[in-house]
Amino acid sequence: MTGDQIRRVIEDSINFFLDATIGGGEGSYAFAAGLRYDIDYTAAFGSRITNLEVNKRLEETWGPINSTATYTVVTHNYIA
């Protein structure tokens, strides 16, 4: 996935979480190893994520995610 796609998935996840929580349901929430970011729940959709950083393979130092770079993303088979 590109860095931009990762950012958009996190934004979508937060949006689903907020919609379900406000609507009384149980929304999902994005958790990820090797990513860290700040969230502003009061910001408009598409602007809630700031300071998105990546730590490739949890072996390197943290740094800003590159929106055009391609990253390998791993998930459980029951999610995919």
DSSP file (Angstrom, degrees, kcal/mol; ACC not computed):
  #  RESIDUE AA STRUCTURE BP1 BP2  ACC     N-H-->O    O-->H-N    N-H-->O    O-->H-N    TCO  KAPPA ALPHA  PHI   PSI    X-CA   Y-CA   Z-CA
    1    1 A M              0   0    0      0, 0.0    70,-3.7     0, 0.0     2,-0.1   0.000 360.0 360.0 360.0 150.1    0.0    0.0    0.0
    2    2 A T  B  >  -A   70   0A   0     68,-0.3     4,-2.2     1,-0.1    68,-0.2  -0.460 360.0-109.6 -80.3 162.3    1.1    3.6   -0.5
    3    3 A G  H  > S+     0   0    0     66,-1.5     4,-2.3    63,-0.8    64,-0.3   0.875 121.3  53.8 -58.2 -37.6    1.5    5.9    2.4
    4    4 A D  H  > S+     0   0    0     63,-2.0     4,-2.3     2,-0.2    -1,-0.2   0.901 107.1  50.2 -65.1 -41.0   -1.5    7.8    1.2
    5    5 A Q  H  > S+     0   0    0     62,-0.3     4,-2.3     2,-0.2    -2,-0.2   0.894 109.7  51.3 -64.1 -39.5   -3.6    4.6    1.1
    6    6 A I  H  X S+     0   0    0     -4,-2.2     4,-2.1     2,-0.2    -2,-0.2   0.931 109.7  49.6 -62.5 -45.1   -2.6    3.8    4.6
    7    7 A R  H  X S+     0   0    0     -4,-2.3     4,-2.4     1,-0.2    -2,-0.2   0.919 111.2  49.7 -59.2 -43.8   -3.6    7.3    5.8
    8    8 A R  H  X S+     0   0    0     -4,-2.3     4,-2.7     2,-0.2    -1,-0.2   0.873 108.1  52.6 -66.3 -37.4   -7.0    6.9    4.1
    9    9 A V  H  X S+     0   0    0     -4,-2.3     4,-2.4     2,-0.2    -1,-0.2   0.913 110.6  48.0 -63.5 -42.0   -7.6    3.5    5.7
   10   10 A I  H  X S+     0   0    0     -4,-2.1     4,-2.5     2,-0.2    20,-0.2   0.926 111.8  49.8 -64.2 -43.7   -6.9    4.9    9.1
   11   11 A E  H  X S+     0   0    0     -4,-2.4     4,-2.4     1,-0.2    -2,-0.2   0.925 111.8  48.5 -59.4 -45.1   -9.2    7.9    8.4
   12   12 A D  H  X S+     0   0    0     -4,-2.7     4,-2.5     1,-0.2    -1,-0.2   0.900 110.9  50.8 -62.0 -41.1  -12.0    5.5    7.2
   13   13 A S  H  X S+     0   0    0     -4,-2.4     4,-2.5     2,-0.2    -2,-0.2   0.915 111.3  47.0 -63.7 -44.0  -11.6    3.4   10.3
   14   14 A I  H  X S+     0   0    0     -4,-2.5     4,-2.7     2,-0.2    -1,-0.2   0.902 111.5  51.9 -65.0 -40.2  -11.8    6.4   12.6
   15   15 A N  H  X S+     0   0    0     -4,-2.4     4,-2.6    -5,-0.2    -2,-0.2   0.917 110.9  47.1 -61.8 -43.9  -14.9    7.6   10.7
   16   16 A F  H  X S+     0   0    0     -4,-2.5     4,-2.5     2,-0.2     5,-0.3   0.911 111.9  51.4 -63.9 -42.6  -16.6    4.2   11.1
   17   17 A F  H  X S+     0   0    0     -4,-2.5     4,-2.5     2,-0.2    10,-0.4   0.931 112.7  44.9 -59.3 -47.4  -15.7    4.1   14.8
   18   18 A L  H  X S+     0   0    0     -4,-2.7     4,-2.7     2,-0.2     5,-0.3   0.916 113.3  49.8 -66.3 -43.2  -17.1    7.6   15.4
   19   19 A D  H  X S+     0   0    0     -4,-2.6     4,-2.0    -5,-0.2     6,-0.2   0.917 115.4  43.1 -61.1 -43.8  -20.3    6.9   13.4
   20   20 A A  H  <>S+     0   0    0     -4,-2.5     5,-3.0    -5,-0.2     4,-0.4   0.889 114.9  49.4 -71.1 -38.9  -21.0    3.7   15.2
   21   21 A T  H ><5S+     0   0    0     -4,-2.5     3,-0.8    -5,-0.3    -2,-0.2   0.932 115.0  43.0 -66.6 -45.6  -20.1    5.1   18.6
   22   22 A I  H 3<5S+     0   0    0     -4,-2.7    -1,-0.2     1,-0.2    -2,-0.2   0.870 115.3  51.0 -66.5 -36.7  -22.4    8.1   18.1
   23   23 A G  T 3<5S-     0   0    0     -4,-2.0    -1,-0.2    -5,-0.3    -2,-0.2   0.467 122.0-106.4 -81.1  -1.8  -25.1    5.9   16.6
   24   24 A G  T < 5S+     0   0    0     -3,-0.8    -3,-0.2    -4,-0.4    -4,-0.1   0.436  82.9 113.4  94.4  -0.8  -24.9    3.5   19.6
   25   25 A G  S   <S-     0   0    0     -5,-3.0     2,-0.6    -6,-0.2    -1,-0.2  -0.103  74.3-100.7 -90.1-167.4  -23.1    0.7   17.8
   26   26 A E        -     0   0    0     -3,-0.1     2,-0.1    -2,-0.0    -9,-0.1  -0.878  41.1-166.0-119.9  97.5  -19.7   -0.8   18.2
   27   27 A G        -     0   0    0     -2,-0.6   -10,-0.2   -10,-0.4     2,-0.1  -0.414  20.2-111.6 -82.3 158.1  -17.3    0.6   15.6
   28   28 A S        -     0   0    0     -2,-0.1     2,-0.4   -15,-0.1   -11,-0.1  -0.329  25.6-152.4 -79.0 168.1  -13.9   -0.8   14.7
   29   29 A Y        -     0   0    0    -13,-0.1     2,-0.4   -12,-0.1   -15,-0.1  -0.987  19.4-114.4-146.2 135.0  -10.7    1.0   15.4
   30   30 A A        +     0   0    0     -2,-0.4     2,-0.4   -20,-0.2   -20,-0.0  -0.552  34.2 175.1 -76.6 121.9   -7.4    0.8   13.6
   31   31 A F        +     0   0    0     -2,-0.4     2,-0.3     2,-0.0    -2,-0.0  -0.973   8.1 171.0-119.7 140.7   -4.5   -0.6   15.5
   32   32 A A    >   -     0   0    0     -2,-0.4     3,-0.7     3,-0.2     2,-0.4  -0.994  31.3-130.1-152.1 141.8   -1.2   -1.2   13.8
   33   33 A A  T 3  S+     0   0    0     -2,-0.3    24,-0.1     1,-0.2     3,-0.1  -0.736  96.7  24.3 -85.6 139.8    2.3   -2.2   14.7
   34   34 A G  T 3  S+     0   0    0     -2,-0.4    21,-2.2     1,-0.2     2,-0.4   0.507 105.9  92.1  85.3   3.9    4.9    0.1   13.2
   35   35 A L  E <   +B   54   0B   0     -3,-0.7     2,-0.3    19,-0.2    -1,-0.2  -0.979  44.9 174.0-127.5 143.1    2.6    3.1   12.8
   36   36 A R  E     +B   53   0B   0     17,-1.9    17,-3.1    -2,-0.4     2,-0.3  -0.991  10.3 152.7-145.1 150.0    1.9    5.9   15.2
   37   37 A Y  E     -     0   0B   0     -2,-0.3     2,-0.3    15,-0.2    14,-0.2  -0.983  38.4-109.8-165.4 162.9   -0.1    9.1   14.7
   38   38 A D  E     -B   50   0B   0     12,-3.0    12,-2.2    -2,-0.3     2,-0.4  -0.816  28.7-153.1-102.9 147.8   -2.2   11.7   16.5
   39   39 A I  E     -B   49   0B   0     -2,-0.3     2,-0.6    10,-0.2    10,-0.2  -0.974  12.2-166.9-124.5 135.0   -6.0   11.9   16.1
   40   40 A D    >   -     0   0    0      8,-1.8     3,-1.5    -2,-0.4     7,-0.1  -0.914   4.8-170.1-117.1 100.9   -8.2   14.9   16.4
   41   41 A Y  T 3  S+     0   0    0     -2,-0.6    -1,-0.1     1,-0.3     7,-0.1   0.716  84.6  57.7 -64.3 -20.6  -11.8   13.6   16.6
   42   42 A T  T 3  S+     0   0    0      6,-0.1    -1,-0.3    -3,-0.1     6,-0.1   0.599  87.5  96.6 -87.2 -10.4  -13.2   17.1   16.2
   43   43 A A  S <  S-     0   0    0     -3,-1.5     5,-0.1     1,-0.1     3,-0.1  -0.315  86.2 -91.0 -75.3 161.9  -11.5   17.7   12.9
   44   44 A A    >   -     0   0    0      1,-0.1     3,-2.4     3,-0.1     4,-0.2  -0.341  54.9 -81.5 -69.5 152.6  -13.2   17.2    9.6
   45   45 A F  T 3  S+     0   0    0      1,-0.3    -1,-0.1     2,-0.2   -33,-0.1  -0.305 121.9  29.9 -53.5 134.3  -13.0   13.8    7.8
   46   46 A G  T 3  S+     0   0    0     -3,-0.1    -1,-0.3   -39,-0.1    -2,-0.1   0.242 116.1  63.0  95.3 -11.8   -9.7   13.6    6.0
   47   47 A S  S <  S+     0   0    0     -3,-2.4    -2,-0.2    -7,-0.1    -3,-0.1   0.239  70.8  93.8-125.5  10.5   -8.0   15.9    8.4
   48   48 A R  S    S+     0   0    0     -4,-0.2    -8,-1.8    -5,-0.1     2,-0.5   0.776  72.0  73.9 -78.5 -26.3   -8.2   13.9   11.6
   49   49 A I  E     +B   39   0B   0    -10,-0.2     2,-0.3   -42,-0.1   -10,-0.2  -0.769  56.6 162.8 -95.1 127.8   -4.8   12.2   11.3
   50   50 A T  E     +B   38   0B   0    -12,-2.2   -12,-3.0    -2,-0.5    -3,-0.0  -0.929  56.9  25.3-134.4 163.1   -1.6   14.2   11.9
   51   51 A N  E    S-     0   0B   0     -2,-0.3     2,-0.5   -14,-0.2    -1,-0.1   0.847  72.5-176.4  54.3  40.0    2.0   13.2   12.6
   52   52 A L  E     +     0   0B   0    -15,-0.1    13,-1.9    -3,-0.1     2,-0.3  -0.564   7.6 177.8 -71.5 120.0    1.7    9.9   10.9
   53   53 A E  E     -BC  36  64B   0    -17,-3.1   -17,-1.9    -2,-0.5     2,-0.4  -0.902  17.1-152.4-127.0 154.1    5.0    8.0   11.3
   54   54 A V  E     -BC  35  63B   0      9,-2.9     9,-1.6    -2,-0.3     2,-0.4  -0.932   9.5-164.3-125.9 147.8    6.3    4.6   10.3
   55   55 A N    >   -     0   0    0    -21,-2.2     3,-2.1    -2,-0.4     7,-0.1  -0.848  30.6-134.9-129.3  92.8    8.9    2.4   11.8
   56   56 A K  G >> S-     0   0    0     -2,-0.4     3,-2.1     5,-0.3     4,-0.9  -0.248  80.3 -16.9 -57.6 125.9    9.7   -0.2    9.1
   57   57 A R  G 34 S-     0   0    0      1,-0.3    -1,-0.3     2,-0.2   -23,-0.1   0.627 107.0 -88.7  54.5  16.6    9.8   -3.7   10.5
   58   58 A L  G <4 S+     0   0    0     -3,-2.1    -1,-0.3     1,-0.1    -2,-0.2   0.796 114.3  99.0  53.3  31.8   10.2   -2.2   13.9
   59   59 A E  T <4 S+     0   0    0     -3,-2.1    -2,-0.2     2,-0.1     2,-0.1   0.552  71.2  56.1-117.2 -17.3   13.9   -2.2   13.4
   60   60 A E  S  < S-     0   0    0     -4,-0.9     2,-0.1     1,-0.1     3,-0.1  -0.441  91.7 -82.3-110.0-178.3   14.5    1.4   12.3
   61   61 A T        -     0   0    0     -2,-0.1    -5,-0.3     1,-0.1     2,-0.2  -0.440  52.8 -93.0 -81.4 161.4   13.8    4.8   13.8
   62   62 A W        +     0   0    0     -7,-0.1    -7,-0.2    -2,-0.1    -1,-0.1  -0.484  53.2 161.6 -73.4 143.1   10.5    6.5   13.5
   63   63 A G  E     -C   54   0B   0     -9,-1.6    -9,-2.9    -2,-0.2     3,-0.1  -0.980  44.7 -74.3-156.0 162.4   10.0    8.9   10.6
   64   64 A P  E     -C   53   0B   0      0, 0.0   -11,-0.3     0, 0.0     2,-0.2  -0.273  53.1-110.6 -59.3 141.9    7.2   10.5    8.6
   65   65 A I        -     0   0    0    -13,-1.9     2,-0.6   -62,-0.1   -13,-0.1  -0.524  25.9-128.5 -73.0 141.6    5.3    8.2    6.3
   66   66 A N    >   -     0   0    0     -2,-0.2   -63,-0.8     1,-0.1     3,-0.7  -0.834  10.2-149.2 -93.4 119.2    5.9    9.0    2.6
   67   67 A S  T 3  S+     0   0    0     -2,-0.6   -63,-2.0   -64,-0.3   -62,-0.3   0.745  95.9  39.6 -64.6 -23.6    2.6    9.3    0.8
   68   68 A T  T 3  S+     0   0    0    -65,-0.2    -1,-0.2   -66,-0.2     2,-0.1   0.564  94.2  99.2-103.0  -9.6    4.0    8.0   -2.5
   69   69 A A  S <  S-     0   0    0     -3,-0.7   -66,-1.5     1,-0.1     2,-0.5  -0.397  73.3-122.2 -74.2 155.6    6.2    5.2   -1.1
   70   70 A T  B     -A    2   0A   0    -68,-0.2     2,-0.4   -67,-0.1   -68,-0.3  -0.866  28.1-169.5-102.1 131.7    5.0    1.6   -1.1
   71   71 A Y        -     0   0    0    -70,-3.7     2,-0.5    -2,-0.5   -65,-0.0  -0.914  24.1-120.4-119.9 145.5    4.8   -0.2    2.2
   72   72 A T        -     0   0    0     -2,-0.4     2,-0.4     2,-0.0    -2,-0.0  -0.746  30.7-163.6 -83.6 128.0    4.2   -3.9    2.9
   73   73 A V        -     0   0    0     -2,-0.5     2,-0.4     2,-0.0    -2,-0.0  -0.945   2.9-163.9-117.4 133.8    1.2   -4.4    5.0
   74   74 A V        +     0   0    0     -2,-0.4     2,-0.3     0, 0.0    -2,-0.0  -0.919  13.3 167.3-118.7 142.4    0.4   -7.6    6.9
   75   75 A T        -     0   0    0     -2,-0.4     2,-0.1     5,-0.0    -2,-0.0  -0.925  41.0 -86.0-144.3 169.0   -2.9   -8.7    8.4
   76   76 A H    >>  -     0   0    0     -2,-0.3     4,-1.6     1,-0.1     3,-1.3  -0.460  39.4-119.7 -72.4 151.0   -4.6  -11.8    9.8
   77   77 A N  T 34 S+     0   0    0      1,-0.3    -1,-0.1     2,-0.2     0, 0.0   0.767 111.4  60.8 -67.5 -23.9   -6.3  -14.0    7.2
   78   78 A Y  T 34 S+     0   0    0      1,-0.2    -1,-0.3     2,-0.1    -2,-0.0   0.645 107.8  45.1 -77.9 -12.0   -9.7  -13.5    8.9
   79   79 A I  T <4        0   0    0     -3,-1.3    -2,-0.2     1,-0.1    -1,-0.2   0.802 360.0 360.0 -92.9 -36.6   -9.5   -9.8    8.2
   80   80 A A     <        0   0    0     -4,-1.6    -2,-0.1     0, 0.0    -1,-0.1   0.473 360.0 360.0 -66.1 360.0   -8.3   -9.8    4.6
